[in-house]
Amino acid sequence: MLFNSYVFLFLFLPITLLGYFILKKAGKRSWNDQRRISVGNAFLLAASFVFYGWNRPAYIPVLVSSMAVNYGLFRQMEKAQHKKRALAAGLVFNLTVLACFKYIGTGAFVPLGISFFTFTQIAFLMEGYRGNLGQVKALSYGLYVGFFPKVMQGPIALPDEILPQLEKAEKKVDWERIYRCLYLFTLGLFKKVLLADTLGGAVDFGYANLGALNSADAVIVMLSYTLQLYFDFSGYCDMAMGIAGMFGIELPLNFNSPYKASNIMEFWQGWHITLTRFFTRYLYIPLGGNRKGKYRTYINCLIVFFISGIWHGAGWQFIIWGLMHGILYVVTRAWKDSYAGKEKQNYGKNKIFHAAHVFFTFLYVNIAWIFFRAPSVGQALELIKTICSFRFSRINWDLAGCFNLDEFWYIIKVAGIDSWQYAHYILMAVILVVMLILVFFCRNAFDMAKHVKPGIFSTMLIAVLFVWSILSLSGVSSFLYVNF
């Protein structure tokens, strides 16, 4: 089931919210807090299984079996003599299951979100091994792993971020919080349905017709995917946080304006924040982190990005993408390590200097995303070669047509400029410019929702965006990161 589907918006989410709050309210007099918590969590876990297996019920046994094995190993850790053995067994089990489904198999049956719920369970075992967890009930564990807003695309939350919230009994419904969460959810839905999916049409056309593209077309395709992935992933993160918040559960921030970064290190502080944290905590630091000298630190960074590339997909293009980020990360870190004195204090304060760094970081990330999106290394190189050939001419008619949304094209017709020879390209230019402005100059949705107050303007805004998104759901598409 997808967040951007009629069955989720008008059936699953309302029923789940209503059922959850009815159970909590109905049990106030006859049940104590602990029983109400248990019943509410059991209902949420059951709903999460329905959500996860809605389109393919065969996914559910894989998730449940994985949860059962990992929880059993966690219980084994309660015996001091079994701690190391249980952790080793858990790591081998989880990584083997992930490899079998995602890399070794034919790809015909890959459970959705297996990378995310596998890493979530590895984090749980690691924290249990380190003694950072007390007793954890099976029900709480199941909901920590399988909670439907995060099970398929994260964020990869740590146990201490979620488990305490699952054991908390709220005295009353916080309607202002629900309003802010609905506001955040709607912004995310708008990003996905109206922005990311519009760009997706141009991206799909470009990669299906690489031989027909000139340099201008190739640049448009490259930029479109960079923006598509941004709005698709950030839209999902907004929606997940909004949905979870409606149930009183706060998910960790996973996306924070990464394209505003002035270097690749800052980029990874804003892109897929919880994945970066996971690799830092459970791979980079165990490898030695920065404790074994400068050059060992750089090697550890490269290993992390190499593994990150493999995690995202089975293919050389993902490894190249990971190493491109890793190499620039190491170069940037080495440069910053050697940058000393007065100049270091003034680093980033010059606006022109800062803008240039943001531009070149963004350009580099664009090029790296080509390998991330291309079906093969050869096709990625073909697109890059087309860009570098400098064969600029009028943009492909069909490519520009991917941006001509009916609701906007109607305005152009009413204005009487549809007969102009360049009218076909107006919406493409306007949409790309507006999206770049949103990316570089606007506050992120999380900050907007955090400070919004119920009012006429904000209510009208989310109402318009929600209705507009609903009317555009005829072309429902899955989120890009659900494949990873």
JOGISUL-V441028 format. One record per backbone hydrogen bond with DSSP energy under -0.5 kcal/mol. CO is the residue of the C=O (numbers start at 0). NH is the residue of the N-H. Records with the same first field share a line. If there is no record, write none. Layout:
BEGIN
CO=NH / NH
END
This chain:
BEGIN
1=4
2=4
4=8
5=9
6=10 / 11
7=12
10=14
11=15
12=16
13=17
14=18
15=19
16=20
17=21
18=22
19=23
20=24
21=25
22=26
24=27
26=30
31=35
32=36
33=37
34=38
35=39
36=40
37=41
38=42
39=43
40=44
41=45
42=46
43=47
44=48
45=49
46=50
47=51
48=52
50=53
55=58
56=59 / 60
57=61
58=62
59=63
60=64
61=65
62=66
63=67
64=68
65=69
66=70
67=71
68=72
69=73
70=74
71=75
72=76
74=77
75=78
77=79
78=81 / 82
79=82
81=85
82=86
83=87
84=88
85=89
86=90
87=91
88=92
89=93
90=94
91=95
92=96
93=97
94=98
95=99
96=100
97=101
98=102 / 103
99=104
108=110
110=113
112=116
113=117
114=118
115=119
116=120
117=121
118=122
119=123
120=124
121=125
122=126
123=127
124=128
125=129
126=131
127=130
136=140
137=141
138=142
139=143
140=144
141=145
142=146
146=149 / 150
149=153
154=156
157=160 / 161
158=161 / 162
161=164 / 165
162=166
164=167
167=169
172=174
173=177
174=178
175=179
176=180
177=181
178=182
179=183
180=184
181=185
182=186
183=187
184=188
185=189
186=190
187=191
188=192
189=193 / 194
190=194 / 195
191=196
194=198
195=199
196=200
197=201
198=202
199=203
200=204
201=205
202=206
203=207
204=208
205=208
208=211
209=212
213=217
214=218
215=219
216=220
217=221
218=222
219=223
220=224
221=225
222=226
223=227
224=228
225=229
226=230
227=231
228=232
229=233
230=234
231=235
232=236
233=237
234=238
235=239
236=240
237=241
238=242
239=243
240=244
241=245
242=246
243=246 / 248
244=247
247=249
248=250
253=272
256=259
257=260
262=266
263=267
265=268 / 269
266=269 / 270
269=255 / 271
271=274 / 275
272=276
273=277
274=278
275=279
276=280
277=281
278=282 / 283
279=284
282=286
283=288
284=287
287=290
292=296
293=297
294=298
295=299
296=300
297=301
298=302
299=303
300=304
301=305
302=306
303=307
304=308
305=309
306=310
307=311
308=312
309=312
312=314
314=317 / 318
315=319
316=320
317=321
318=322
319=323
320=324
321=325
322=326
323=327
324=328
325=329
326=330
327=331
328=332
329=333
330=334
331=335
332=336
333=337
334=338
337=339
339=342
340=343 / 344
341=345
342=346
343=346
345=348 / 349
349=353
350=354
351=355
352=356
353=357
354=358
355=359
356=360
357=361
358=362
359=363
360=364
361=365
362=366
363=367
364=368
365=369
366=369 / 370
367=370 / 371
368=372
369=373
375=379
376=380
377=381
378=382
379=383
380=384
381=385
382=386
383=387
384=388
385=388 / 390
386=389
389=391
390=214
395=399
396=400
397=401
398=401
399=402
400=403
402=404
404=407 / 408
405=409
406=410
407=411
408=412
409=413
410=414
411=416 / 417
412=415
416=419
419=422
421=424
422=425 / 426
424=428
425=429
426=430
427=431
428=432
429=433
430=434
431=435
432=436
433=437
434=438
435=439
436=440 / 441
437=441
443=447
444=448
445=449
446=450
447=451
454=458
455=459
456=460
457=461
458=462
459=463
460=464
461=465
462=466
463=467
464=468
465=469
466=470
467=471
468=471
469=472
471=474
472=475
478=481
479=482
480=483
481=112
END
